Amino acid sequence: MLESPLTPDVPLGPFQDAPITVHSARSKSAKLHAGTTCTQLRSRDITTTQAPLNAETIGRMCSRCAEFGQWVPPDSGLGIFLRALGGLGLLYQLQQYTAPDPDDCWEQDEVQSAAALLRTGPVEPAAAPDEDEEAEEPDGEDWEAHDDAKRLQERVLSTWREAATSLHLAQTAIAMFPWLARWADPKLASKQQYLEALRTQAALFVDLEGLMAAAAAAAMDEPELPSNDAAFSVIGTSKEAGTRLKALWHAWQDKAGRGWEGPNARTYLAYGPTHGIRPNRKGYVTARVAIDELVSSWENQAREEAASAECQALQWVTASLPIVKKDTTPPWREHGFLSDLDTWTTGVLIAHLADADWAGRTLILHVPRLIADRLLSRSHYLDCEAHQDRPAPTTPVASAGPIRPGIFDDTPVHGRQPLTAQHLRLLRSMRPAAADELYIVFSTDGGAEVLPLPVIEKRLARGWQCFLLAGASDLPADVIEPWVREVGPRPEGRESLWPQYPRNAHDPLFGEDLGLAQGATRAAWLGYEHENAERSLRLLAMARGVEDLRTLDGGYDDHGRSRSLPRPVWLGLLAHAEDLDLEPFEAPDADRWRSGGSGIPLGVLADVQVYTTNANPRIQGKGHSPFCPHSRERGVVAADDLLTVADLLDDDSYDWCSKCQGYAIRRLTDTQLSYYRAAHRLHDIAQELDPGRGGHDRLDTETITRQLRELADWRPIGEDHWYTSGARRWRRIVHELHAKAEAAGRDTP
């Protein structure tokens, strides 16, 4: 592999003098390193400083770090630029395929001889003139020469494809960073010249008549097959013969249309209809002769139609190569650029190429009309368009939104630049995990929002304009790391990670499984490693500020995988329905055999969000929790229904799943959890003071009175006063229970 380190002559454009962190030994002439773990940094006395990125700094870089070192975060503008240059990026591609490789090259006369040999094929052995004489053995040297010629053809065509791909990758990278264009022009010219020389050599192997015959064969309609011919009776009934002959036709047409080889490359297909029939069976030889004649008639028809089309005028066609859909592949490292094309299409490109814009994947072809018609009908290979006159040659166009400082979080907020869909594709290619990332973006119509990457991309495609403020990975470590330590590592050796929290409403840990603290613990502990725990907590911190969790649905990728948040993060945001007990807030029940509610107001719990797959009983299907196996445990999606806890109490017609209780709730804030606990304590006291319940004569009225005095003073955390209609009702219930407790105390002996 060629070395391609960053060199001082590379133009840095807007990143000139950008600050980078460097490490070196304590010497003025010491080499600069991207990290302290570099194997070429052998000093124990290491200094770390900030240095401007310029020719002087690059000249002092360690050769390994200059090529592979990570000087800045990879998802910053400068990080993307340096990664596009280093490794297998632009600097490497500019050194590739500029001249023949001395270790793997061939001479022009070798190519001409190999191409001529493949046109004629190996010399066939002479047939035996008499039954008593043995047939002549095939000449092994001829077959060996034929195989060598075939291998040389594959090497030449493969090298042409690789050289074209390398030129495409280089031009694509330069289009992303247009300030490199003038510096790279001489190197690109060498690549283009060598690519044309390879194409000329590869064209010697392409049989133009074979391309025409293949196009004619592909355009032929299915003929009327002689399935009732007596010659095919050995195959079976006429229906069975028709089935095998039809399969033979489709196999022949598919094979004949794939490349430019002659009929000898398809002779084996004629053995298909008689497969499984003994050669010594009566009628076998007759069937074989009839099949050979049938295939020969198809071959002759294809050649005749190709010959009649040669006199037609040539057609100008522009062909656009398909884009390889790989979200995690940077555009300057794309794979499968030409390798996905079939042999016939590759031969057409080689033989009839007139001009090319490899960066834009646009090729100009001058082809016979028969070939043009087939190109225009094969949209799954190339997107083609016919022209009356020669199209104007296209040249690589600089990106409309080149990467520069200010697009990502590498400048102060007031210096940020608008995002584009191309920027986000680059960001995803630098960090594959970015698809599951959350970002704070700002727009004039929506203000500051927390959105996943796929949602931002969809909005940008509709013309939305926004600025990226920060991602989850950009949250300050001084905030996240103490939180990680507070949650702690996942315990090992415990039978269950989640303790059984007490059901006694007066226990301080009652309802803990509904709160934010338990959500953070679940998000961290359900990850596989410490890094996953920190990442989950970063995502959780971002998502907690989202007003509607349905906006976090990122849809699905090209492979059908959900691009939503990881499941541990959803468990950190939502609590299971079975953990929520709303009995204290229900109206009192007159039925003495049922445990009714106390009519306590919902207060701060009224607006707690509830997410379900279906909240409309008129629509077929039960409502399921985002964690229910029936909903594939996929978290919240855009199609889910959003309710509130108040809606749950106002309507009892919901049709919930019996396994998951039908929904999940947004985790309770500290204030909401405090009120939830207070309400359950108040409800528990109300049940104790109910004279219809057993044990009323053994009440500890002194303890109940003290508890009621504590509940009377409840107010939201951080607030000195609580003045709402719910507050007045709360105090009235406490006052009534206090009166009952005093009365019960007087009646107790």
Rosetta blueprint (number, residue, H / E / L):
1 M L
2 L L
3 E L
4 S L
5 P L
6 L L
7 T L
8 P L
9 D L
10 V L
11 P L
12 L L
13 G H
14 P H
15 F H
16 Q L
17 D L
18 A L
19 P E
20 I E
21 T E
22 V E
23 H E
24 S E
25 A E
26 R L
27 S L
28 K L
29 S L
30 A L
31 K L
32 L E
33 H E
34 A L
35 G L
36 T L
37 T L
38 C L
39 T L
40 Q L
41 L L
42 R L
43 S L
44 R L
45 D L
46 I E
47 T E
48 T E
49 T E
50 Q E
51 A E
52 P E
53 L L
54 N L
55 A H
56 E H
57 T H
58 I H
59 G H
60 R L
61 M E
62 C L
63 S H
64 R H
65 C H
66 A H
67 E H
68 F H
69 G L
70 Q L
71 W L
72 V L
73 P L
74 P L
75 D L
76 S L
77 G H
78 L H
79 G H
80 I H
81 F H
82 L H
83 R H
84 A H
85 L H
86 G L
87 G L
88 L L
89 G L
90 L H
91 L H
92 Y H
93 Q H
94 L L
95 Q L
96 Q L
97 Y L
98 T L
99 A L
100 P L
101 D L
102 P L
103 D L
104 D L
105 C L
106 W L
107 E L
108 Q H
109 D H
110 E H
111 V H
112 Q H
113 S H
114 A H
115 A H
116 A H
117 L H
118 L H
119 R H
120 T H
121 G L
122 P L
123 V L
124 E L
125 P L
126 A L
127 A L
128 A L
129 P L
130 D L
131 E L
132 D L
133 E L
134 E L
135 A L
136 E L
137 E L
138 P L
139 D L
140 G H
141 E H
142 D H
143 W H
144 E H
145 A H
146 H H
147 D H
148 D H
149 A H
150 K H
151 R H
152 L H
153 Q H
154 E H
155 R H
156 V H
157 L H
158 S H
159 T H
160 W H
161 R H
162 E H
163 A H
164 A H
165 T H
166 S H
167 L H
168 H H
169 L H
170 A H
171 Q H
172 T H
173 A H
174 I H
175 A H
176 M H
177 F L
178 P H
179 W H
180 L H
181 A H
182 R H
183 W H
184 A H
185 D H
186 P H
187 K H
188 L H
189 A H
190 S H
191 K H
192 Q H
193 Q H
194 Y H
195 L H
196 E H
197 A H
198 L H
199 R H
200 T H
201 Q H
202 A H
203 A H
204 L L
205 F L
206 V L
207 D L
208 L H
209 E H
210 G H
211 L H
212 M H
213 A H
214 A H
215 A H
216 A H
217 A H
218 A H
219 A H
220 M L
221 D L
222 E L
223 P L
224 E L
225 L L
226 P L
227 S L
228 N L
229 D L
230 A H
231 A H
232 F H
233 S H
234 V H
235 I H
236 G L
237 T L
238 S H
239 K H
240 E H
241 A H
242 G H
243 T H
244 R H
245 L H
246 K H
247 A H
248 L H
249 W H
250 H H
251 A H
252 W H
253 Q H
254 D H
255 K H
256 A H
257 G L
258 R L
259 G L
260 W L
261 E L
262 G L
263 P H
264 N H
265 A H
266 R H
267 T H
268 Y H
269 L H
270 A H
271 Y H
272 G L
273 P L
274 T L
275 H L
276 G L
277 I L
278 R L
279 P L
280 N L
281 R L
282 K L
283 G L
284 Y H
285 V H
286 T H
287 A H
288 R H
289 V H
290 A H
291 I H
292 D H
293 E H
294 L H
295 V H
296 S H
297 S H
298 W H
299 E H
300 N H
301 Q H
302 A H
303 R H
304 E H
305 E H
306 A H
307 A H
308 S H
309 A H
310 E L
311 C L
312 Q L
313 A L
314 L E
315 Q E
316 W E
317 V E
318 T E
319 A E
320 S E
321 L L
322 P L
323 I L
324 V L
325 K L
326 K L
327 D L
328 T L
329 T L
330 P L
331 P H
332 W H
333 R H
334 E L
335 H L
336 G L
337 F L
338 L L
339 S L
340 D L
341 L L
342 D L
343 T H
344 W H
345 T H
346 T H
347 G H
348 V H
349 L H
350 I H
351 A H
352 H H
353 L E
354 A E
355 D E
356 A E
357 D E
358 W L
359 A L
360 G L
361 R L
362 T E
363 L E
364 I E
365 L E
366 H E
367 V E
368 P E
369 R H
370 L H
371 I H
372 A H
373 D H
374 R H
375 L H
376 L H
377 S H
378 R L
379 S L
380 H L
381 Y L
382 L L
383 D E
384 C E
385 E E
386 A E
387 H E
388 Q L
389 D L
390 R L
391 P L
392 A L
393 P L
394 T L
395 T L
396 P L
397 V L
398 A L
399 S L
400 A L
401 G L
402 P L
403 I L
404 R L
405 P L
406 G L
407 I L
408 F L
409 D L
410 D L
411 T L
412 P L
413 V H
414 H H
415 G H
416 R L
417 Q L
418 P L
419 L L
420 T L
421 A H
422 Q H
423 H H
424 L H
425 R H
426 L H
427 L H
428 R H
429 S H
430 M H
431 R L
432 P H
433 A H
434 A H
435 A H
436 D H
437 E L
438 L E
439 Y E
440 I E
441 V E
442 F E
443 S E
444 T L
445 D L
446 G L
447 G E
448 A E
449 E E
450 V E
451 L E
452 P E
453 L H
454 P H
455 V H
456 I H
457 E H
458 K H
459 R H
460 L H
461 A H
462 R L
463 G L
464 W L
465 Q L
466 C L
467 F E
468 L E
469 L E
470 A E
471 G E
472 A H
473 S H
474 D H
475 L L
476 P L
477 A H
478 D H
479 V H
480 I H
481 E H
482 P H
483 W H
484 V H
485 R H
486 E H
487 V H
488 G L
489 P L
490 R L
491 P L
492 E L
493 G L
494 R L
495 E L
496 S L
497 L L
498 W L
499 P L
500 Q L
501 Y L
502 P L
503 R L
504 N L
505 A L
506 H L
507 D L
508 P L
509 L L
510 F L
511 G L
512 E H
513 D H
514 L H
515 G E
516 L H
517 A H
518 Q H
519 G H
520 A H
521 T H
522 R H
523 A H
524 A H
525 W H
526 L L
527 G L
528 Y L
529 E L
530 H H
531 E H
532 N H
533 A H
534 E H
535 R H
536 S H
537 L H
538 R H
539 L H
540 L H
541 A H
542 M H
543 A H
544 R L
545 G L
546 V L
547 E L
548 D L
549 L H
550 R H
551 T H
552 L H
553 D L
554 G L
555 G L
556 Y E
557 D L
558 D L
559 H L
560 G L
561 R L
562 S E
563 R L
564 S L
565 L L
566 P L
567 R H
568 P H
569 V H
570 W H
571 L H
572 G H
573 L H
574 L E
575 A E
576 H E
577 A H
578 E H
579 D H
580 L L
581 D L
582 L L
583 E H
584 P H
585 F H
586 E L
587 A L
588 P L
589 D L
590 A L
591 D L
592 R L
593 W L
594 R L
595 S L
596 G L
597 G L
598 S L
599 G L
600 I L
601 P L
602 L L
603 G H
604 V H
605 L H
606 A L
607 D L
608 V L
609 Q E
610 V E
611 Y E
612 T E
613 T L
614 N L
615 A L
616 N L
617 P L
618 R L
619 I L
620 Q L
621 G L
622 K L
623 G E
624 H L
625 S L
626 P L
627 F L
628 C L
629 P H
630 H H
631 S H
632 R L
633 E L
634 R L
635 G L
636 V L
637 V L
638 A L
639 A L
640 D L
641 D E
642 L E
643 L E
644 T E
645 V H
646 A H
647 D H
648 L H
649 L H
650 D H
651 D L
652 D L
653 S L
654 Y L
655 D L
656 W E
657 C L
658 S L
659 K L
660 C L
661 Q L
662 G L
663 Y L
664 A E
665 I E
666 R E
667 R L
668 L E
669 T L
670 D H
671 T H
672 Q H
673 L H
674 S H
675 Y H
676 Y H
677 R H
678 A H
679 A H
680 H H
681 R H
682 L H
683 H H
684 D H
685 I H
686 A H
687 Q H
688 E H
689 L L
690 D L
691 P L
692 G L
693 R L
694 G L
695 G L
696 H H
697 D H
698 R H
699 L L
700 D L
701 T H
702 E H
703 T H
704 I H
705 T H
706 R H
707 Q H
708 L H
709 R H
710 E H
711 L H
712 A H
713 D L
714 W L
715 R L
716 P L
717 I L
718 G L
719 E L
720 D L
721 H L
722 W L
723 Y L
724 T L
725 S H
726 G H
727 A H
728 R H
729 R H
730 W H
731 R H
732 R H
733 I H
734 V H
735 H H
736 E H
737 L H
738 H H
739 A H
740 K H
741 A H
742 E H
743 A H
744 A H
745 G H
746 R H
747 D H
748 T L
749 P L
